Amino acid sequence: MNITQIEEALTISDTSLRCQRVLDEVQPVLRQLMDDFKNKYGNEVPELLDYKVHTYEATLRTTMHDARNPKYAESKANTDIGKKAFVSILDKSYFGMEIGMLSLEMNGMDKTLKIIMNSSFYPFWNGIRTKGNIKQFTDMLGSLSDRLTIHEIDKVNFTIPRHEFIGYIQKCEKENRTPWFSFGIYFPFNEMPLDEELLRMIWETWHDLEALRKYIKDEAAEHSNSLKLFDLLNKHKEDFQIELYGKTYVVKLEETALRGNCRQLYNITDKGQLLTKAAFHHFERLPHEVLGVKTDGRGDIYASLRAIHGKGKVEWTISKSYYSRGKENSSETNRLNQSRAMEALAEHGFKVQDNSFYIGTWDNETGHFTESIEEIKKRLFVSALILADSKRKINLPKDDHPVASSLEEEGSEDEVEVEAFEDYKHDFNLANILSNVSESPFTYSNAIIRDFHLNLTSLEDKHFVILNGISGTGKTRLCLLYANAVYGRTYDDLNPNLKVIPVRPDWTDSTSLFGYYSALEKRYVRTPFLNAILQAIQEGKPMFIVLDEMNLARVEYYLSDYLSAIESRQPIRLHTESHITDVPQELQIPHNLYVIGTINVDETTHGISDKVLDRAFVMTLSDVDLEQFWEAAESKYKANLQDEWKLLRELHLKLSRFDLHFGYRTINEMLRKLYANAELDPDIRMEKKEAVDRVIAEKVMPKIRGDERIDALLIDLIDWTSALFGDGSESLYHLLRMKGELDRYGATQFWR
């Protein structure tokens, strides 16, 4: 070994040349040295021959090429890559991991040869957790040879005295640092022994590291066993069903790229309605392995997997205790939550003892549960949901319906007759919804229903749609029709899970929706919107809220708390009064709440800000299909109003070219008046054309307004009404006046 040549290669200033020389002159020396060690002592330690060799060469090659590339050369000019070289042997027999058994390193920065074993922070972190662990850890440290030194790898020439190592680990934990450490001996380049002596020193160091190596391998075996369980959970990706309080739910894996410790995210649904989200979290080092099950982003199960390690079959039980503190979480509250949770678990078939419940039996010999992995997942999900429900983090629908009493509190603004709630069963199957809608007398194409359905349901945890369009196109009616179709009801049924709330112009803050605490009356003043949310939480069924003409007030003012809550999934603080029992202090917007706003754009309304638009799907309902409307019209209209209908259809076509056409409500009301006129005695009713002229003047003309862009429309309508109705036409009178104003002022409207 030419140590002078090695030192020269490691200290070349040019990155590209240094990496090239280290690849050609240093790495081969270390490789040969490790091969000689394995071959010489392989008979005494057979596992040496099974260990895989790992080197620095791939990094050196990449850096060398990057340093020669003008694009990366500057960033590589001052790198330390290539100032050291190493070769390691790795034990890859453990599931999901590899353990470094020994490394030989030539370091040009401190000019030393290192014979070391490297380890991450985690085995030592686990070693300080309990008194039993500390004793084992201390015994291991005490058995190591005094020749070995301990270094933190990322700190140059930083040696940790043996007797201070446990304290140093504790200090790193407090500082939230997880450094790597090396254990071994260092030779200065100028004291490098001859090759045979060096092989003997490597062999002696191998023996000196035996206690550490056993400690690390034991830790690796524990860690590996836990990783196997994580792998079993990850490999199971099929949907399955769970039973909760007599209801069946589908648990569907969400095919989303998950990062960090969240490995599997699931939607728990009830016939297409999201009940909640649940997730498996794998904490692989805390410092040991922990499986977390979270519901709606909050954890209720954290189970150490090392509890099931050992010999033979081990029952896996999870303990759950409530120790929440604070004003709302007294010891009595915690005790009640604990009791409620364990009773509910027992009711659902769990084996319960004190504050622990059984999940499954792990067979350490086979590395599998005696039950199927699907059954284990079911128990984990069901128990997590029950635990969350017992503390009111979520609200699972029960067989009883306490909503009746809560909605009938004195002073409620939204009295509801609660009738046969069990008959209202929802289903978001689009084919069934389309079939139900088709049986109604209203005119909506399948494309509109489909788009509305997708806008409402495609985001499982956020349902907010804004319906825009001219007045009378059936925006509110669409909401009513769809909600009843979801529940399989006829179009004219009174649906207790649908609330139409007219927006008032004086709504200036969130109290208009969520109510407020009245200090004067010592009660919480509830609103229809709040009552609907509480009903949705208690029942767990889809609740549809229609904010009718929502832009009569500034939407971003009164809807701000709702918008923030659905985006952040954080609860809304309602009050801080402990004596208020009918309204929670904090309100989590449930997944089964569907909010639809209808808007009209005219001089009486406000614009919609980007903050609102970014959080909603906006549909425009301006297309009016008169042909389909006429097909569905009552036979009495078809029999008596054929001539009038043709004239109204002509007018609608002319107006539609300028986006000034009328909607279904207007055409329906015009037909009703025309029919009522036709039913009058002949001596007092209007002639057909006169009646059409009158109804146009009263229902269509008032909505015509604009600037020079409608000049062609006014000319066309003047010619049309003049030819049809004559000079005495009321519609013609208004059109001539508006045309004169347009010519004179550049703009016109019906109103003077």
For each residue, the residues with C-beta under 8 A, 3 or more apart:
1: 6 29 33 192 195 198
2: 5 6
3: 6 7 189 192
4: 7 8
5: 2 8 9 25
6: 1 2 3 9 10 25 26 29 106 189
7: 3 4 10 11 108 111 189
8: 4 5 11 12 21
9: 5 6 12 18 21 22 25 26 108
10: 6 7 18 22 26 82 83 84 85 106 107 108
11: 7 8 18 83 108
12: 8 9 17 18 21 82
13: 18
14: 17 18 67
15: 18 19 63 64 67 76 77 79 81 82
16: 19 20 64 67 68 76
17: 12 14 20 21
18: 9 10 11 12 13 14 15 21 22 82 83
19: 15 16 22 23 60 61 63 64 67 81 82
20: 16 17 23 24 64
21: 8 9 12 17 18 24 25 26
22: 9 10 18 19 25 26 27 60 82 85
23: 19 20 26 27 57 60 61 64
24: 20 21 27 28
25: 5 6 9 21 22 28 29
26: 6 9 10 21 22 23 29 30 85 106
27: 22 23 24 30 31 55 56 57 60 85 87
28: 24 25 31 32
29: 1 6 25 26 32 33 106
30: 26 27 33 34 55 85 86 87 104 105 106
31: 27 28 34 35 53 55 87
32: 28 29 35 36
33: 1 29 30 36 37 87 104 195 198 199 202
34: 30 31 37 38 53 87 89 104
35: 31 32 38 39 53
36: 32 33 39 40 195 199
37: 33 34 40 41 48 199 202 203
38: 34 35 41 42 48 49 51 89
39: 35 36 42
40: 36 37 199 203
41: 37 38 44 45 48 203 206
42: 38 39 45 46 48 49
43: 46
44: 41
45: 41 42 48 206
46: 42 43 49 50
47: 50 51 91
48: 37 38 41 42 45 51 89
49: 38 42 46
50: 46 47 91 93
51: 38 47 48 89 90 91 92 101
52: 89 90 92 98
53: 31 34 35 87 88 89 90
54: 87 88 89 90 100
55: 27 30 31 58 86 87 88
56: 27 59 60 84 85 86 87
57: 23 27 60 61
58: 55 61 62
59: 56 62 63 81
60: 19 22 23 27 56 57 63 64 81 82 85
61: 19 23 57 58 64 65
62: 58 59 65 66
63: 15 19 59 60 66 67 76 79 81 82
64: 15 16 19 20 23 60 61 67 68 82
65: 61 62 68 69
66: 62 63 69 72 73 75 76
67: 14 15 16 19 63 64 72 73 76 77
68: 16 64 65 73
69: 65 66 72 73
70: 73
71:
72: 66 67 69 75 76
73: 66 67 68 69 70 76 77
74: 77
75: 66 72 79
76: 15 16 63 66 67 72 73 79 81
77: 15 67 73 74
78:
79: 15 63 75 76 82
80: 83 84 109
81: 15 19 59 60 63 76
82: 10 12 15 18 19 22 60 63 64 79
83: 10 11 18 80 107 108 109
84: 10 56 80 105 106 107 108 109
85: 10 22 26 27 30 56 60 105 106
86: 30 55 56 103 104 105 106
87: 27 30 31 33 34 53 54 55 56 103 104
88: 53 54 55 100 101 102 103 104 118
89: 34 38 48 51 52 53 54 100 101 102 103
90: 51 52 53 54 98 99 100 101
91: 47 50 51 94 98 99 101 217 220
92: 51 52 98
93: 50
94: 91 97 98 99 220 221 223 224
95: 224 225 227 228 231
96: 224 227 228 231
97: 94 220 223 224 227
98: 52 90 91 92 94
99: 90 91 94 216 217 220
100: 54 88 89 90 103 117 118 119
101: 51 88 89 90 91 117 213
102: 88 89 115 116 117 202 205 206 209
103: 86 87 88 89 100 114 115 116 117 118 182 184
104: 30 33 34 86 87 88 113 114 115 202
105: 30 84 85 86 113 114 116
106: 6 10 26 29 30 84 85 86 113
107: 10 83 84 110 111 112 113 114
108: 7 9 10 11 83 84 111
109: 80 83 84 156
110: 107 156 157
111: 7 107 108 188 189 190
112: 107 186 187 188 189
113: 104 105 106 107 186 187 189 192 198
114: 103 104 105 107 182 184 185 186 187
115: 102 103 104 184 185 187 201 202 205
116: 102 103 105 151 182 183 184 185
117: 100 101 102 103 182 183 184 209 212 213 216
118: 88 100 103 153 180 181 182
119: 100 123 124 180 181 182 183 212 216
120: 123 178 180
121: 124 125 169 172 177 178 179 180 181 287
122: 125 126 178 219 223 285 287
123: 119 120 126 127 215 216 219 220
124: 119 121 127 128 137 165 169 181
125: 121 122 128 129 169 172 173 178 285 287
126: 122 123 129 133 219 287 288
127: 123 124 133 134 136 137 166 169 215
128: 124 125 133 134 137 166 169 170 173
129: 125 126 133 287 288
130: 133 134
131: 134 135
132: 135 136
133: 126 127 128 129 130 136 137
134: 127 128 130 131 137 138 166
135: 131 132 138 139
136: 127 132 133 139 140 215
137: 124 127 128 133 134 140 141 166 215
138: 134 135 141 142 166
139: 135 136 142 143
140: 136 137 143 144 211 212 214 215
141: 137 138 144 162 165 166
142: 138 139
143: 139 140 211
144: 140 141 148 162 183 208 209 211 212
145: 148 208
146:
147: 185 205 208
148: 144 145 183 184 185 205 208 209
149: 159 183 184 185 186
150: 159 160 161 162 165 181 182 183
151: 116 155 158 159 160 181 182
152: 155 158 160 179 180 181
153: 118 179 180 181 182
154: 179 180
155: 151 152 158 179
156: 109 110
157: 110
158: 151 152 155
159: 149 150 151
160: 150 151 152 164 165 168 181
161: 150 164 165
162: 141 144 150 165
163:
164: 160 161 167 168
165: 124 141 150 160 161 162 168 169
166: 127 128 134 137 138 141 169 170
167: 164 170 171
168: 160 164 165 171 172
169: 121 124 125 127 128 165 166 172 173
170: 128 166 167 173 174
171: 167 168 174 175
172: 121 125 168 169 175 177 178 179
173: 125 128 169 170 176
174: 170 171
175: 171 172
176: 173
177: 121 172
178: 120 121 122 125 172 285
179: 121 152 153 154 155 172
180: 118 119 120 121 152 153 154
181: 118 119 121 124 150 151 152 153 160
182: 103 114 116 117 118 119 150 151 153
183: 116 117 119 144 148 149 150 209 212
184: 103 114 115 116 117 148 149 205 209
185: 114 115 116 147 148 149 201 205 208
186: 112 113 114 149
187: 112 113 114 115 191 192 193 201
188: 111 112 191 192
189: 3 6 7 111 112 113 192
190: 111
191: 187 188
192: 1 3 113 187 188 189 198
193: 187 197 198 201
194: 197 198
195: 1 33 36 198 199
196: 199 200
197: 193 194 200 201
198: 1 33 113 192 193 194 195 201 202
199: 33 36 37 40 195 196 202 203
200: 196 197 203 204
201: 115 185 187 193 197 198 204 205
202: 33 37 102 104 115 198 199 205 206
203: 37 40 41 199 200 206 207
204: 200 201 207 208
205: 102 115 147 148 184 185 201 202 208 209
206: 41 45 102 202 203 209 210
207: 203 204 210
208: 144 145 147 148 185 204 205
209: 102 117 144 148 183 184 205 206 212 213
210: 206 207 213 214
211: 140 143 144 214 215
212: 117 119 140 144 183 209 215 216
213: 101 117 209 210 216 217
214: 140 210 211 217 218
215: 123 127 136 137 140 211 212 218 219
216: 99 117 119 123 212 213 219 220
217: 91 99 213 214 220 221
218: 214 215 221 222
219: 122 123 126 215 216 222 223
220: 91 94 97 99 123 216 217 223 224
221: 94 217 218 224 225
222: 218 219 225 226 288 306 309
223: 94 97 122 219 220 226 227 284 288 289
224: 94 95 96 97 220 221 227 228
225: 95 221 222 228 229 305 309 364 367
226: 222 223 229 230 284 288 289 305 306 309
227: 95 96 97 223 224 230 231 284 289
228: 95 96 224 225 231 232 367
229: 225 226 232 233 291 305 308 362
230: 226 227 233 234 263 282 284 289 291 305
231: 95 96 227 228 234 235
232: 228 229 235 236 368 369 373
233: 229 230 236 263 264 280 282 291 373 376 377
234: 230 231 237 263 264
235: 231 232 373
236: 232 233 373 374 377
237: 234 253 264
238: 253 374
239: 250 251 252 253
240: 250 251 374 377 378
241: 248 249 250 251
242: 248 249 251 268 378 381 382 385
243: 246 247 248 249 348 382
244: 247 249 348 382 385 386 396
245: 396 397 398 399
246: 243 398 399
247: 243 244 270 397
248: 241 242 243
249: 241 242 243 244 268 269 270 275
250: 239 240 241 268 269 270
251: 239 240 241 242 266 267 268 278 377 378 381
252: 239 266 267 268 269
253: 237 238 239 264 265 266
254: 265 266 267 277
255:
256: 265
257:
258: 262 263 264 265 279
259: 262
260:
261: 281 282 283 284 292
262: 258 259 265 279 280 281
263: 230 233 234 258 279 280 281 282
264: 233 234 237 253 258 279 280
265: 253 254 256 258 262 277 278 279
266: 251 252 253 254 277 278 279 280 381
267: 251 252 254 274 277 460
268: 242 249 250 251 252 274 275 276 277 278 381 385
269: 249 250 252 272 273 274 275 460
270: 247 249 250 273 275 426 540
271: 425 426 427 428 429
272: 269 426 427 428 429 457
273: 269 270 426 428 541 542 591 592
274: 267 268 269 277 460 461 591 592
275: 249 268 269 270 396 540 591 592
276: 268 295 296 385 388 394 591
277: 254 265 266 267 268 274 295 296 297 460 461 591
278: 251 265 266 268 293 294 295 296 381 384 385
279: 258 262 263 264 265 266 293 294
280: 233 262 263 264 266 291 292 293 380
281: 261 262 263 291 292 293 294 299
282: 230 233 261 263 289 291 292
283: 261 286 289 290 291 292 302
284: 223 226 227 230 261 289
285: 122 125 178 288 289
286: 283 289 290
287: 121 122 125 126 129
288: 126 129 222 223 226 285 304 305 306
289: 223 226 227 230 282 283 284 285 286 304 305 306
290: 283 286 302 303 304 305
291: 229 230 233 280 281 282 283 301 302 303 305 380
292: 261 280 281 282 283 299 301 302 303
293: 278 279 280 281 299 300 301 380 381 383 384
294: 278 279 281 297 298 299 300 384
295: 276 277 278 298 300 384 385 388 393 394
296: 276 277 278 388 393 394 569 588
297: 277 294 569
298: 294 295 388 393
299: 281 292 293 294 302
300: 293 294 295 320 384 387 388 391 393
301: 291 292 293 318 320 380 383 384 387
302: 283 290 291 292 299
303: 290 291 292 307 316 318 359
304: 288 289 290 307
305: 225 226 229 230 288 289 290 291 308 309
306: 222 226 288 289 309
307: 303 304 314 316 317
308: 229 305 314 316 362 364
309: 222 225 226 305 306 314 364
310: 314 364
311: 364
312: 363 364 365
313: 361 362 363 364 370
314: 307 308 309 310 361 362 364
315: 358 360 361 362
316: 303 307 308 358 359 360 361 362
317: 307 353 356 357 358 359
318: 301 303 356 357 359 383
319: 355 356
320: 300 301 338 341 355 356 357 387
321: 338 355
322: 329 333 334 335 337 338 341 391
323: 334
324: 329 333 334 337 391
325: 329
326: 329
327: 578
328: 333 578 585
329: 322 324 325 326 333 334
330: 333 334
331: 334 335
332: 335 336
333: 322 324 328 329 330 336 337
334: 322 323 324 329 330 331 337 338
335: 322 331 332 338 339
336: 332 333 339 340
337: 322 324 333 334 340 341 390 391
338: 320 321 322 334 335 341 342 355
339: 335 336 342 343
340: 336 337 343 344 390
341: 320 322 337 338 344 345 386 387 390 391
342: 338 339 345 346 352 355 357
343: 339 340 346 347
344: 340 341 347 348 386 389 390
345: 341 342 348 350 352 357 383 386
346: 342 343 349 350 352
347: 343 344
348: 243 244 344 345 382 386
349: 346
350: 345 346 357 358 379 383
351: 357 358
352: 342 345 346 356 357 358
353: 317 356 357
354:
355: 319 320 321 338 342
356: 317 318 319 320 352 353
357: 317 318 320 342 345 350 351 352 353 383
358: 315 316 317 350 351 352
359: 303 316 317 318 376 379 380 383
360: 315 316 369 370 371 375 376 379
361: 313 314 315 316 369 370 371
362: 229 308 313 314 315 316 368 369 370
363: 312 313 366 367 368 369 370
364: 225 308 309 310 311 312 313 314 367
365: 312
366: 363
367: 225 228 363 364
368: 232 362 363 373
369: 232 360 361 362 363 372 373 375 376
370: 313 360 361 362 363
371: 360 361 375 376
372: 369 375 376
373: 232 233 235 236 368 369 376 377
374: 236 238 240 377 378
375: 360 369 371 372 378 379
376: 233 359 360 369 371 372 373 379 380
377: 233 236 240 251 373 374 380 381
378: 240 242 251 374 375 381 382
379: 350 359 360 375 376 382 383
380: 280 291 293 301 359 376 377 383 384
381: 242 251 266 268 278 293 377 378 384 385
382: 242 243 244 348 378 379 385 386
383: 293 301 318 345 350 357 359 379 380 386 387
384: 278 293 294 295 300 301 380 381 387 388
385: 242 244 268 276 278 295 381 382 388 389 394 396
386: 244 341 344 345 348 382 383 389 390 396
387: 300 301 320 341 383 384 390 391
388: 276 295 296 298 300 384 385 391 393 394
389: 344 385 386 392 393 394 395 396
390: 337 340 341 344 386 387
391: 300 322 324 337 341 387 388
392: 389 395 584
393: 295 296 298 300 388 389 588
394: 276 295 296 385 388 389 588
395: 389 392 537 538 540 590
396: 244 245 275 385 386 389 540
397: 245 247 539 540 541
398: 245 246
399: 245 246
400:
401: 404 418 421 422 538 539
402: 405 406 538
403: 406 407 418 421 534 535 538 539
404: 401 407 408 418
405: 402 408 409
406: 402 403 409 534 535 538 582
407: 403 404 412 414 415 416 418 531 534 535
408: 404 405 412 415 416
409: 405 406 412 526 582
410:
411: 523 525 526
412: 407 408 409 415 526 531
413: 526 527 528 531
414: 407 499 526 527 528 531 532
415: 407 408 412
416: 407 408 496 531 535
417: 496
418: 401 403 404 407 421 496
419: 496
420: 423 424
421: 401 403 418 424 496 539
422: 401 425
423: 420
424: 420 421 487 489 495 496 497 541
425: 271 422 487 488
426: 270 271 272 273 486 487 488 497 541 542
427: 271 272 432 486 488
428: 271 272 273 433 453 457 486 542
429: 271 272 432 433
430: 433 434 450 453
431: 434 435
432: 427 429 435 436 485 488
433: 428 429 430 436 437 449 453 482 485 486
434: 430 431 437 438 446 449 450
435: 431 432 438 439
436: 432 433 439 440 484 485 488 489
437: 433 434 440 442 444 449 481 482 485 491
438: 434 435
439: 435 436 490 491
440: 436 437 481 490 491
441: 491 632
442: 437 474 477 481 491 632 664
443: 474 625 628 629 632 664
444: 437 448 449 474 478 481
445: 448 449 625 628
446: 434 449 450
447: 450 451
448: 444 445 451 452 478 619 621
449: 433 434 437 444 445 446 452 453 482
450: 430 434 446 447 453 454
451: 447 448 454 455 619
452: 448 449 455 456 465 478 482 619
453: 428 430 433 449 450 456 457 482
454: 450 451 457 458
455: 451 452 458 465 617 619
456: 452 453 463 465 482 594 596 617
457: 272 428 453 454 460 463
458: 454 455
459: 462 463
460: 267 269 274 277 457 591
461: 274 277 566 569 591
462: 459 566 567 615
463: 456 457 459 593 594 595
464: 566 595 596 597 615 616 617
465: 452 455 456 594 595 596 597 616 617 618 619
466: 550 596 597 598 599 608 612 613 616 617 618 619
467: 475 478 479 596 597 598 599 619 621
468: 475 599 601 618 619 620 621
469: 473 475 600 620 621 622 663
470: 473 600 622 659 661 662 663
471: 600 663 665 666 703
472: 662 663 664 665 666 667
473: 469 470 621 622 623 624 663 664 665
474: 442 443 444 477 478 621 663 664 665
475: 467 468 469 478 479 598 621
476: 479 480 500 546 548 598
477: 442 474 480 481
478: 444 448 452 467 474 475 481 482 621
479: 467 475 476 482 483 498 500 544 546 596 598
480: 476 477 483 484 491 495 498 500 546
481: 437 440 442 444 477 478 484 485 491
482: 433 437 449 452 453 456 478 479 485 486 544
483: 479 480 486 487 495 497 498 542 544 594
484: 436 480 481 487 489 490 491 493 495 498
485: 432 433 436 437 481 482 488 489
486: 426 427 428 433 482 483 542 544
487: 424 425 426 483 484 493 495 497
488: 425 426 427 432 436 485
489: 424 436 484 485 493 495
490: 439 440 484 493
491: 437 439 440 441 442 480 481 484
492:
493: 484 487 489 490
494:
495: 424 480 483 484 487 489 498 544
496: 416 417 418 419 421 424 535
497: 424 426 483 487 535 536 539 541 542 543 544
498: 479 480 483 484 495 543 544 546
499: 414 528 529 532 543 544 545 546
500: 476 479 480 546 548
501: 528 529 532 545 546 547 548
502: 548 549
503: 507 547 548 549 550 551 552 553 558
504: 507 512 552 553
505: 552 553
506: 553
507: 503 504 512 513 553 557 558
508: 512 553 554 557 558
509: 512 557 558 560
510: 513 514 558 559 560 561 562 572
511: 514 515 516 527
512: 504 507 508 509 527 529 553 558
513: 507 510 527 529 530 558 559 561 562
514: 510 511 527 529 530 561 572 574 587
515: 511 524 525 526 527 530 574 583
516: 511 524 525 575
517: 523 524 525 574 575 577 580
518: 521 522 523 524 525
519: 522
520:
521: 518 525
522: 518 519 579
523: 411 517 518 580
524: 515 516 517 518 574 575 577 580 582 583
525: 411 515 516 517 518 521
526: 409 411 412 413 414 515 530 531 582 583
527: 413 414 511 512 513 514 515 530 531
528: 413 414 499 501 531 532
529: 499 501 512 513 514 532 533 545
530: 513 514 515 526 527 533 534 583 587
531: 407 412 413 414 416 526 527 528 534 535
532: 414 499 501 528 529 535 536 543 545 593
533: 529 530 536 537 543 587 589 590 593
534: 403 406 407 530 531 537 538 583
535: 403 406 407 416 496 497 531 532 538 539 543
536: 497 532 533 539 540 541 542 543 590 592 593
537: 395 533 534 540 588 590
538: 395 401 402 403 406 534 535
539: 397 401 403 421 497 535 536 543
540: 270 275 395 396 397 536 537 590 592
541: 273 397 424 426 497 536 592
542: 273 426 428 483 486 497 536 592 594
543: 497 498 499 532 533 535 536 539 590 592 593 594
544: 479 482 483 486 495 497 498 499 594 596
545: 499 501 529 532 593 594 595 596
546: 476 479 480 498 499 500 501 596 597 598
547: 501 503 550 595 596 597 598
548: 476 500 501 502 503 598
549: 502 503 552 598 599 600 605
550: 466 503 547 553 555 559 597 598 599
551: 503 554 555 597 599 600 601 605 606 607 608
552: 503 504 505 549 604 605 606
553: 503 504 505 506 507 508 512 550 557 558 606
554: 508 551 557 558 606
555: 550 551 558 559 597 606 608 609 612
556: 559 560 563 609 611 612
557: 507 508 509 553 554 560
558: 503 507 508 509 510 512 513 553 554 555
559: 510 513 550 555 556 562 563 612
560: 509 510 556 557 563 564
561: 510 513 514 564 565 572
562: 510 513 559 565 566 572 589 595
563: 556 559 560 566 567 611 612 615
564: 560 561 567 568 570 572
565: 561 562 568 569 570 571 572 587 588 589
566: 461 462 464 562 563 569 589 615
567: 462 563 564 615
568: 564 565
569: 296 297 461 565 566 588 589
570: 564 565
571: 565 586 587 588
572: 510 514 561 562 564 565 586 587 588 589
573: 576 585 586
574: 514 515 517 524 583 584 585 586 587
575: 516 517 524 580 583 585
576: 573 585
577: 517 524 580 585
578: 327 328
579: 522
580: 517 523 524 575 577 583 585
581:
582: 406 409 524 526
583: 515 524 526 530 534 574 575 580
584: 392 574 587
585: 328 573 574 575 576 577 580
586: 571 572 573 574
587: 514 530 533 565 571 572 574 584
588: 296 393 394 537 565 569 571 572
589: 533 562 565 566 569 572 593
590: 395 533 536 537 540 543 593
591: 273 274 275 276 277 460 461
592: 273 274 275 536 540 541 542 543
593: 463 532 533 536 543 545 589 590
594: 456 463 465 483 542 543 544 545
595: 463 464 465 545 547 562
596: 456 464 465 466 467 479 544 545 546 547
597: 464 465 466 467 546 547 550 551 555 616
598: 466 467 475 476 479 546 547 548 549 550
599: 466 467 468 549 550 551 605 608
600: 469 470 471 549 551 605
601: 468 551 605
602: 605
603:
604: 552
605: 549 551 552 599 600 601 602
606: 551 552 553 554 555
607: 551
608: 466 551 555 599 612 613
609: 555 556 612 613
610: 613 614
611: 556 563 614 615
612: 466 555 556 559 563 608 609 615 616
613: 466 608 609 610 616 618
614: 610 611
615: 462 464 563 566 567 611 612
616: 464 465 466 597 612 613
617: 455 456 464 465 466
618: 465 466 468 613
619: 448 451 452 455 465 466 467 468
620: 468 469
621: 448 467 468 469 473 474 475 478
622: 469 470 473 659
623: 473
624: 473 629 652 656 661 662 663 664 667
625: 443 445 628 629
626: 629 630 649 652 667
627: 630 631
628: 443 445 625 631 632
629: 443 624 625 626 632 633 664 667
630: 626 627 633 638 645 649
631: 627 628
632: 441 442 443 628 629
633: 629 630 637 638 671
634: 637 638
635: 638 639
636: 639 640 675
637: 633 634 640 641 645 671 675
638: 630 633 634 635 641 642
639: 635 636 642
640: 636 637 675 678
641: 637 638 644 645 671 674 675 678
642: 638 639 645 646
643: 646 647 688
644: 641 647 648 671 674 688 691 692
645: 630 637 641 642 648 649 671
646: 642 643 649 650
647: 643 644 650 651 689 692 724
648: 644 645 651 652 667 670 671 692 696
649: 626 630 645 646 652 653
650: 646 647 653 654 720
651: 647 648 654 655 696 700 717 720
652: 624 626 648 649 655 656 661 662 667
653: 649 650 656 657
654: 650 651 657 713 716 717 720
655: 651 652 658 660 661 662 700 704 713
656: 624 652 653 659 660 661
657: 653 654 713
658: 655 706 709 710 713
659: 470 622 656
660: 655 656 703 704 706 710 713
661: 470 624 652 655 656
662: 470 472 624 652 655 666 667 699 700 703
663: 469 470 471 472 473 474 624 666 667
664: 442 443 472 473 474 624 629 667 668
665: 471 472 473 474 668 669
666: 471 472 662 663 669 670 699 700
667: 472 624 626 629 648 652 662 663 664 670 671
668: 664 665 671 672
669: 665 666 672 673 699
670: 648 666 667 673 674 695 696 699
671: 633 637 641 644 645 648 667 668 674 675
672: 668 669 675 676
673: 669 670 676 677 691 695
674: 641 644 670 671 677 678 691 692 695
675: 636 637 640 641 671 672 678 679
676: 672 673 679 680
677: 673 674 680 685 686 691
678: 640 641 674 675 685 688 691
679: 675 676 685
680: 676 677 684 685
681: 684 685
682: 685
683:
684: 680 681
685: 677 678 679 680 681 682 691
686: 677 690 691 694
687: 690 691
688: 643 644 678 691 692
689: 647 692 693 724 725
690: 686 687 693 694 725
691: 644 673 674 677 678 685 686 687 688 694 695
692: 644 647 648 674 688 689 695 696 724 725
693: 689 690 696 697 721 724 725 729 730 731
694: 686 690 691 697 698 730
695: 670 673 674 691 692 698 699 700
696: 648 651 670 692 693 699 700 701 721 731
697: 693 694 700 701 730 731 734
698: 694 695 701 702
699: 662 666 669 670 695 696 702
700: 651 655 662 666 695 696 697 703 704 731
701: 696 697 698 704 731 734 735 750
702: 698 699 750 751
703: 471 660 662 700 750
704: 655 660 700 701 710 713 738 749 750
705: 747 748 749 750
706: 658 660 709 710 713 747 748 749
707: 710 742 746 747 748
708: 711 742 746 747
709: 658 706
710: 658 660 704 706 707 713 714 742 748
711: 708 714 715 739 742
712: 715 716
713: 654 655 657 658 660 704 706 710 716 717
714: 710 711 717 718 735 738 739 742 748
715: 711 712 718 719 739
716: 654 712 713 719 720
717: 651 654 713 714 720 721 731 735
718: 714 715 721 722 732 735 736 739
719: 715 716 722 723
720: 650 651 654 716 717 723 724
721: 693 696 717 718 724 725 729 731 732 735
722: 718 719 725 726 727 729 732
723: 719 720
724: 647 689 692 693 720 721 729
725: 689 690 692 693 721 722 728 729 731 732
726: 722 729 732
727: 722 732
728: 725
729: 693 721 722 724 725 726 732 733
730: 693 694 697 733 734
731: 693 696 697 700 701 717 721 725 734 735
732: 718 721 722 725 726 727 729 735 736
733: 729 730 736 737
734: 697 701 730 731 737 738 750
735: 701 714 717 718 721 731 732 738 739
736: 718 732 733 739 740
737: 733 734 740 741 752
738: 704 714 734 735 741 742 748 749 750
739: 711 714 715 718 735 736 742 743 748
740: 736 737 743 744
741: 737 738 744 745 747 748 749
742: 707 708 710 711 714 738 739 745 746 747 748
743: 739 740
744: 740 741
745: 741 742 748
746: 707 708 742
747: 705 706 707 708 741 742
748: 705 706 707 710 714 738 739 741 742 745
749: 704 705 706 738 741
750: 701 702 703 704 705 734 738
751: 702
752: 737
